[in-house]
Amino acid sequence: MKLSAQKLQERTASLGFPVARGAIAKLENGQRGGKIEISELIVLAQALETSPTMLLWHDMPDGDAWYLPTVKDSAWYAHSWWTGESAVSVQGVNTGGNRQTAMDSMRKMSLDNLMSTRQALRHADDNPYLTDDRIAKMVNSIPELEQHAREDGWTVKGRDDG
């Protein structure tokens, strides 16, 4: 999602934690020494309609990520570690042995994404934060999510398949 710093500041303010345009510019330009407050990360992710881990490791799932000063692995494994799905394995600078664990986790995530999107759509009327635009994006994402799940070996049934 591409937003101006002003629009992003307005979105963060509407979420209850305004992040100033100056802070946004410093983050974009790498002028904060790689430091971000957790509260900023969370509200910026929500304002940009993505996850905090996508902001931290934008090369997911295939890219590499440093998730500790001396630990580099796949961006997906970094995500798995961040969400508590995997424990960090500090064997040295590169923990490439975690890639299979990360791939297994990513395979499960494709199904989870599909199921959570379907669930959110079933309860869209009960969620005042889901705008018509967001609902339309979710509906339009279903075929792609279904395709990813199929590619990952899951049997996917449509709404009318039972």
C-alpha positions as semicolon CSV with decimal commas, in nm:
position;residue;x (nm);y (nm);z (nm)
1;M;0,000;0,000;0,000
2;K;0,144;0,334;-0,102
3;L;0,052;0,630;0,118
4;S;0,192;0,975;0,169
5;A;0,352;1,042;0,505
6;Q;0,063;1,279;0,582
7;K;-0,200;1,013;0,505
8;L;-0,008;0,753;0,705
9;Q;0,013;0,994;0,999
10;E;-0,365;1,046;0,978
11;R;-0,428;0,670;0,971
12;T;-0,207;0,611;1,275
13;A;-0,385;0,891;1,460
14;S;-0,723;0,734;1,379
15;L;-0,593;0,411;1,535
16;G;-0,516;0,594;1,859
17;F;-0,137;0,616;1,833
18;P;-0,030;0,900;1,603
19;V;0,310;0,856;1,443
20;A;0,442;1,194;1,330
21;R;0,541;1,257;0,969
22;G;0,896;1,329;1,083
23;A;0,920;0,991;1,253
24;I;0,778;0,822;0,942
25;A;1,035;0,997;0,722
26;K;1,320;0,892;0,954
27;L;1,201;0,531;0,948
28;E;1,176;0,535;0,567
29;N;1,525;0,681;0,533
30;G;1,689;0,455;0,791
31;Q;1,777;0,747;1,016
32;R;1,674;0,581;1,343
33;G;1,957;0,329;1,357
34;G;1,728;0,033;1,294
35;K;1,519;0,115;1,601
36;I;1,141;0,123;1,618
37;E;0,908;0,107;1,915
38;I;0,678;-0,195;1,927
39;S;0,375;0,035;1,950
40;E;0,488;0,217;1,633
41;L;0,547;-0,110;1,451
42;I;0,203;-0,242;1,536
43;V;0,009;0,073;1,451
44;L;0,206;0,132;1,129
45;A;0,140;-0,226;1,019
46;Q;-0,233;-0,184;1,081
47;A;-0,239;0,153;0,905
48;L;-0,063;-0,004;0,604
49;E;-0,291;-0,311;0,613
50;T;-0,005;-0,556;0,658
51;S;0,154;-0,748;0,941
52;P;0,431;-0,623;1,170
53;T;0,658;-0,902;1,047
54;M;0,610;-0,792;0,685
55;L;0,738;-0,449;0,787
56;L;1,038;-0,602;0,961
57;W;1,122;-0,862;0,696
58;H;0,964;-0,746;0,372
59;D;1,137;-1,018;0,166
60;M;0,905;-1,289;0,303
61;P;0,888;-1,570;0,242
62;D;1,198;-1,639;0,034
63;G;1,443;-1,368;0,132
64;D;1,701;-1,377;0,407
65;A;1,657;-1,193;0,733
66;W;1,877;-1,101;1,026
67;Y;1,648;-1,149;1,324
68;L;1,917;-1,128;1,589
69;P;2,247;-0,943;1,546
70;T;2,425;-1,274;1,475
71;V;2,141;-1,488;1,340
72;K;2,043;-1,491;0,974
73;D;1,789;-1,729;0,821
74;S;1,492;-1,719;0,587
75;A;1,253;-1,431;0,637
76;W;0,979;-1,687;0,686
77;Y;1,169;-1,850;0,972
78;A;1,218;-1,505;1,126
79;H;0,841;-1,459;1,106
80;S;0,787;-1,802;1,263
81;W;1,022;-1,714;1,545
82;W;0,855;-1,375;1,601
83;T;0,508;-1,532;1,623
84;G;0,623;-1,809;1,854
85;E;0,575;-2,090;1,603
86;S;0,947;-2,175;1,616
87;A;1,223;-2,138;1,872
88;V;1,536;-1,949;1,780
89;S;1,829;-2,175;1,708
90;V;2,158;-1,994;1,757
91;Q;2,414;-2,225;1,598
92;G;2,625;-1,947;1,455
93;V;2,570;-1,678;1,201
94;N;2,356;-1,876;0,958
95;T;2,090;-2,118;1,081
96;G;1,997;-2,253;0,739
97;G;1,889;-2,583;0,895
98;N;1,570;-2,410;1,000
99;R;1,449;-2,375;0,641
100;Q;1,250;-2,701;0,641
101;T;1,076;-2,597;0,960
102;A;1,004;-2,262;0,800
103;M;0,867;-2,426;0,484
104;D;0,639;-2,651;0,689
105;S;0,516;-2,348;0,880
106;M;0,462;-2,153;0,557
107;R;0,260;-2,443;0,414
108;K;0,033;-2,433;0,719
109;M;0,011;-2,053;0,696
110;S;-0,136;-2,069;0,343
111;L;-0,431;-2,265;0,480
112;D;-0,458;-2,044;0,789
113;N;-0,471;-1,731;0,570
114;L;-0,751;-1,875;0,361
115;M;-0,949;-1,992;0,663
116;S;-0,909;-1,667;0,857
117;T;-1,014;-1,461;0,552
118;R;-1,324;-1,676;0,503
119;Q;-1,401;-1,649;0,876
120;A;-1,364;-1,270;0,872
121;L;-1,597;-1,246;0,573
122;R;-1,858;-1,462;0,747
123;H;-1,860;-1,215;1,036
124;A;-1,805;-0,894;0,837
125;D;-2,142;-0,750;0,941
126;D;-2,036;-0,773;1,306
127;N;-1,705;-0,589;1,254
128;P;-1,742;-0,209;1,235
129;Y;-1,374;-0,175;1,135
130;L;-1,419;-0,363;0,807
131;T;-1,492;-0,107;0,539
132;D;-1,664;-0,196;0,214
133;D;-1,330;-0,147;0,038
134;R;-1,152;-0,387;0,277
135;I;-1,429;-0,645;0,239
136;A;-1,401;-0,621;-0,141
137;K;-1,023;-0,675;-0,117
138;M;-1,077;-0,980;0,102
139;V;-1,338;-1,125;-0,136
140;N;-1,105;-1,066;-0,431
141;S;-0,815;-1,233;-0,246
142;I;-1,001;-1,563;-0,194
143;P;-0,915;-1,720;-0,534
144;E;-0,545;-1,643;-0,488
145;L;-0,548;-1,775;-0,131
146;E;-0,723;-2,091;-0,251
147;Q;-0,461;-2,135;-0,524
148;H;-0,175;-2,094;-0,275
149;A;-0,335;-2,352;-0,044
150;R;-0,376;-2,597;-0,335
151;E;-0,015;-2,544;-0,441
152;D;0,089;-2,623;-0,084
153;G;-0,093;-2,957;-0,104
154;W;-0,417;-2,874;0,075
155;T;-0,755;-2,990;-0,052
156;V;-0,959;-2,675;-0,091
157;K;-1,335;-2,679;-0,108
158;G;-1,532;-2,375;-0,219
159;R;-1,834;-2,237;-0,040
160;D;-2,069;-2,472;-0,222
161;D;-1,846;-2,780;-0,190
162;G;-1,936;-2,852;0,173
